[in-house]
Amino acid sequence: MIDKLFESVMRFIETLLAVLLVLAVLLNFANVVGRYGFNRAILGADEVQIYMMIWMTFLGAAVVTWRHQHLRMDMLLNALPAGLQTTVRIFEAVVLVALSGLVVWQSASYAQKMFMLGEKSTAAEVPMWIPHSAVVAGFILVLLIALLRAVQLFRRGGAAAPDGEGAAQ
């Protein structure tokens, strides 16, 4: 049930990422046409594109985490005895939960400061808490996925997830 919920959220995020990418490309194209065709640039277009890419990066990190598509060097892990593999997987899950929790805590604090200060970007005047919130949003999702996977790992006694469990393969 919870896996299906996460899968639905990830599909929504993938659609959002595609829309953001198309919008960034269209904004860039419009800015190039304006700059070189009419000698007029769109003020703040570069900033907005950067902020869109920041959101795409951190939301994309959650999708990659869910789909198990992150870079991983597991040749050594696979060569270990089953009991040691279990220990490493549990350690890995605990570290991911701890680190993603730390990133959420620190980035949320910083985004809150940006909100309280009312900081805005130079050209587009985008409130700076918006791009900084991308880190918070992405790592909250990574944290939730890590917690789910850690619980599933402990329930299975550290055994690797069967193909397709917790992610579309």
N, C-alpha and C positions, 0 to 999 in steps of 0.2 A: 504493500500500500504506500509506504513512505517512498520507496524506490520509484513508483509511478508518479508520485507528486514531484520528486526531484527531476525525473525525466521530462515531465511537462514544463517545469520551470526552465530547464536547460534548452528545450526546443524553442520556448519563447525568447530566451536570451540569444540563441543563434539567429533567430529572425531579426531581433533588434540589432544585432551586430551587422547583419547584412544590410539593413536599412541605414545604419550609421555609416557604413563604408560607402554605400552609394551616395549618400548625402555629402560626405566628405569629398568624394571625387567630383560631384556636380559643383560644389562650392569652389573647389580648386579650378575646375574648368571655367566657371563663370568669372573667377578672379583673373585668370590668364587672358580670357577674351577681353575683359574690361581693361586690364593693364596694357595689353599690347594692341588691342583693336581700337580702343577709345581713350587711351591714356588716362584711365581712371581705375584705381584699384578699389576693391571692397575693403573698407576700413575694418580691421580686426579679423579678417577671414583666416589669416594664418593662425592666430590664437585659437579661434573656434575649431579649426581643423586639428590642432594639437590636442585640445581638450577632448574632442571626439575620439582621437586615437588613444588617449589615456583611458577613457571609459571602455573602449574596445579591448584594450590590453587586459584590464583587471577583470572585466566580466568574462572575457575569453579565458582567463586563467581558471575561473571556476568551471567553465565547460570542459576544459582540458583535464582538470582534476577529476571531474565526474566521469569522463569517458576513458580514463586511464591512458591518456595520450601524451602525457608529459615525458620528457626525456628521462630515461632510467637505465642505469648500468647494473643489470641484475645477473650477469653471468656468474659472478662470485657467489651471490646469494643462492642461485640455483645449484651450485656445486656443494653447498653446505649440507650436512645431515638434516633431516626433517625437523628434529627438535631445535636445532640452532636456527633454522629458517623461521620457525615459529617465534623464537625470542627476538630475532631481528625485525620481523614484521610488527610485533607488538611495540618494540622500541620505536620503530619508524612511525607508527600511528600516534604514539604518545608525543613524540617530537613535533609532528605536524600539527597536532592539536595545540600544543604549547606555543609554537612559533606563530601560527596563524592567529591565535588568541592575542598574543603580544602585539602583532601588527594591527589587529583591529583596535585594540585599546589605545595604542600610540596614535594611529592615524585618525581615529575618532576624536581624540583630544585635540589634535592639530586642526582638523576640519571645524571643530566647535570654536576654536580660537579665531579662525578666519571668519566664521559667521559672526561672532561677537564683535570683532573689529570692523566688520563691514568692508573688508578688503575687496577690491575689484581689479580686474586685469586692466592693463594700460590702454589698449586700443578698443577692444570690444566691450569693455566694462562688464565682463561676466563676473558675478560674485565668486570669489576664489574658493569658497567652501564647496562649490559645485564640482570643479575638477578634483579637489582633494577628497571629496566623498566617494570618488570612484575606487580608491584604495579600500575604503571602509566597506563599500558594497561588495566588491570582489572578494575580499578576505573574510567577510561574514559568511558568504556562500562557501568558500573553501573550508572555513572552520566547521560549518554545519555538515559538510560532506565528510570531513575528517572525523568528526564526532560519530556520525552514522557508521562510517567504515570501522572505527575503533570498536563500537558496540557490537557490530556484526562479527568482527575478528575475535573479540572475547567470547562471544556466544559459540563460535565454531572452534574455540580453543586454539586459535592462531592459524588454522588451515587457510590456504589460499582460497579466494572466492572462485566458485565455478564460473566458467565462461559465461559472460552476459549478466552476472549478478551485480547489481548496483550501477550498471552502465550498459549502454547499447554497444554492441561489438560490431 
